[in-house]
């Protein structure tokens, strides 16, 4: 069976470089906005996942409800009120989306730009709809409203592609606790880890960041950044934290907590110990569990073969 036509068009959009110059200017402008701590709030760090999908529920829900009322006689006033509510909520939702969009990969920003254009068109159409309703042209107001809903639907489809096909906003470190085998894993000898420098090791084929402190304490986190899988082992270590080299997310080494976005999810962290000069790690909290996770054990066994759960440094 041939490729789905819609997916073919979306894949072509991901590869199309014609808007890249405009995308670069727009992303620089969004990153330069003086948002301060509000930037992390707009990313959704306080929520644990992006806040933009939550915020868009208000305009989409309002406009969908307005469309239903427009199908009924004598409800133009109520429909107009809902159109206005949607317009008022669209601005903050768009700002949150723009802040997220400015920190994405190139293929994602290409789709995201068209997503934004569709939603901007929807806002313009709903603005015209509200104006028509306020000036007594109810029929034109309904027509503009249905056109706006069509644009919203297109924008929503592209937003779904961003989230589910391109994994924009997803936690790219979520799988780690499910695929790393239980127990302690040897990752190298103490002298293989220079003090204060990030080192990359691997456990059950999962990359791990390891940092040795001056006092001999070791910290280990999943190496792929939860934001977009950037290599933390290539980042900067300072003040007990590591900064992702791709988009600047900062994670606390002691427990993986994301102290600065755009990452909205913390990094999976590992307990560490030194046994006879060898460094060993295991997933944090594993020693407190009541029993093995059969799903994780099955995945780990499949990935490691006869390894018996012990990873090796690379």
SVG drawing of the C-alpha trace seen along z (x, -y; Angstrom):
<svg xmlns="http://www.w3.org/2000/svg" viewBox="-34 -48 77 63">
<polyline fill="none" stroke="black" stroke-width="0.4" points="0.0,0.0 1.3,-3.4 2.2,-6.1 -0.7,-8.1 -1.1,-11.3 -1.4,-13.5 1.7,-12.0 3.5,-12.5 2.6,-16.2 3.7,-16.6 7.0,-14.8 7.6,-17.1 6.9,-20.1 9.5,-18.8 12.1,-18.7 11.2,-22.0 14.0,-24.6 12.4,-27.7 11.2,-29.2 14.3,-28.6 15.6,-32.2 12.3,-33.5 12.3,-30.8 15.8,-31.8 14.8,-35.4 11.6,-34.5 13.3,-32.1 15.9,-34.7 13.2,-37.3 11.2,-34.9 14.4,-34.0 15.2,-37.7 11.9,-38.5 12.6,-39.8 10.4,-37.2 12.6,-36.3 11.2,-33.6 7.9,-33.8 9.7,-31.9 9.9,-28.7 6.3,-29.2 5.2,-29.4 7.2,-26.3 5.3,-24.5 8.2,-23.5 5.9,-24.1 3.3,-21.6 5.8,-18.9 4.8,-19.0 4.2,-21.8 1.5,-24.2 0.6,-25.2 -1.7,-22.2 -3.6,-23.0 -4.0,-26.7 -5.4,-26.1 -8.3,-24.2 -10.0,-27.5 -10.0,-29.1 -10.7,-25.8 -13.5,-24.9 -15.0,-28.4 -15.0,-28.5 -16.4,-25.0 -19.2,-25.9 -19.9,-29.0 -20.2,-27.0 -22.8,-24.7 -24.8,-27.8 -24.5,-29.2 -26.4,-26.1 -29.3,-27.1 -31.7,-30.0 -31.5,-33.1 -28.2,-32.4 -26.0,-34.9 -25.4,-36.9 -24.2,-33.9 -22.1,-32.7 -20.5,-36.1 -19.6,-36.1 -17.9,-32.7 -16.0,-34.0 -14.7,-36.9 -13.7,-34.6 -11.7,-32.5 -10.0,-35.6 -9.0,-36.8 -7.5,-33.4 -5.7,-32.9 -2.9,-35.5 -1.5,-33.8 -1.8,-30.4 0.1,-31.6 2.9,-33.1 3.4,-29.8 3.4,-28.0 6.0,-30.4 8.3,-30.0 8.2,-26.2 8.6,-26.5 11.7,-28.6 13.5,-25.7 12.7,-22.9 14.7,-21.1 14.6,-22.4 12.1,-19.9 9.8,-20.7 10.0,-24.4 9.1,-24.1 5.8,-22.3 5.4,-24.6 5.6,-27.7 2.7,-26.5 0.8,-25.5 1.2,-29.1 0.1,-30.6 -3.0,-28.5 -3.9,-29.6 -3.1,-33.2 -5.5,-33.0 -8.1,-31.5 -7.7,-34.5 -8.1,-36.9 -11.2,-35.1 -12.7,-35.1 -11.9,-38.7 -13.8,-39.5 -16.6,-37.2 -16.9,-39.2 -16.8,-42.5 -19.6,-41.4 -21.7,-40.2 -21.3,-43.5 -22.3,-45.5 -25.5,-43.5 -24.2,-41.3 -25.0,-38.0 -24.9,-35.9 -21.4,-37.1 -20.3,-36.6 -21.4,-33.0 -19.7,-32.5 -16.4,-33.9 -16.8,-31.8 -17.1,-28.5 -14.1,-29.5 -12.1,-30.2 -13.0,-26.8 -11.7,-25.2 -8.4,-27.0 -8.3,-25.9 -8.8,-22.4 -5.9,-22.6 -3.7,-24.1 -4.8,-21.4 -3.9,-18.7 -0.4,-20.2 -0.1,-20.5 -0.9,-16.8 1.8,-16.0 4.3,-18.0 3.4,-16.3 2.8,-12.7 4.8,-12.3 7.7,-14.6 7.6,-14.2 7.7,-17.9 7.1,-18.4 7.4,-14.8 9.7,-13.5 12.6,-12.0 14.0,-10.4 10.8,-8.6 11.9,-5.2 15.0,-4.9 13.4,-3.4 11.7,-0.9 14.6,0.4 17.5,0.3 17.9,3.7 17.6,3.9 20.5,4.0 24.0,2.4 25.8,1.8 29.6,1.4 30.5,-1.5 34.3,-1.8 37.1,-2.4 37.4,-5.5 40.4,-6.8 38.4,-6.8 36.4,-9.8 38.2,-13.2 36.9,-15.4 34.3,-17.9 34.1,-16.7 31.1,-15.0 31.7,-11.5 29.4,-9.3 28.9,-5.7 26.3,-3.1 24.0,-0.8 21.9,1.7 22.5,-0.4 21.2,-3.5 23.7,-6.4 24.4,-7.8 26.1,-11.0 28.6,-10.5 30.2,-13.3 32.8,-12.9 33.0,-15.7 36.1,-16.9 35.2,-15.0 34.9,-11.8 31.1,-11.7 29.7,-10.5 26.5,-11.6 24.8,-9.8 21.9,-10.9 20.3,-9.7 22.4,-11.3 19.6,-12.1 18.0,-15.4 14.3,-15.1 13.6,-18.1 14.8,-16.9 17.4,-14.2 20.4,-16.4 23.7,-14.8 24.2,-16.1 27.7,-14.6 28.7,-17.2 27.3,-20.0 28.7,-22.3 29.0,-21.2 28.8,-24.0 27.4,-24.7 26.2,-21.1 24.2,-21.2 24.7,-20.2 23.5,-22.4 22.3,-20.8 24.4,-22.0 21.5,-22.1 18.8,-24.3 20.2,-25.3 18.1,-23.2 19.7,-22.8 19.5,-19.7 20.6,-19.2 23.2,-16.4 22.2,-15.1 18.6,-14.1 18.1,-15.1 15.6,-17.9 15.2,-20.4 16.0,-23.8 15.7,-25.6 13.8,-25.0 12.9,-24.5 12.9,-21.0 9.7,-20.4 10.6,-16.9 13.5,-15.9 16.2,-13.5 16.1,-9.9 18.8,-9.8 21.0,-6.9 22.3,-5.9 26.1,-5.5 28.7,-3.6 32.3,-2.6 33.2,1.0 36.9,2.0 37.8,-1.0 35.0,-0.4 32.0,-2.7 28.6,-1.2 25.2,-2.7 21.5,-1.7 18.3,-3.6 17.3,-5.9 14.7,-4.4 15.2,-0.9 16.2,0.4 12.9,-0.8 10.7,1.2 8.8,4.2 9.6,6.4 10.9,6.6 9.1,4.9 8.5,7.9 8.0,5.5 11.3,3.8 13.0,7.0 11.7,8.5 12.8,5.5 16.3,5.4 16.8,9.1 15.8,8.7 18.3,5.8 21.2,7.3 21.1,11.0 23.3,13.0 24.6,9.8 22.8,10.6 22.0,6.9 25.6,5.5 26.5,2.6 30.0,1.7 31.7,-1.6 32.3,-2.8"/>
</svg>
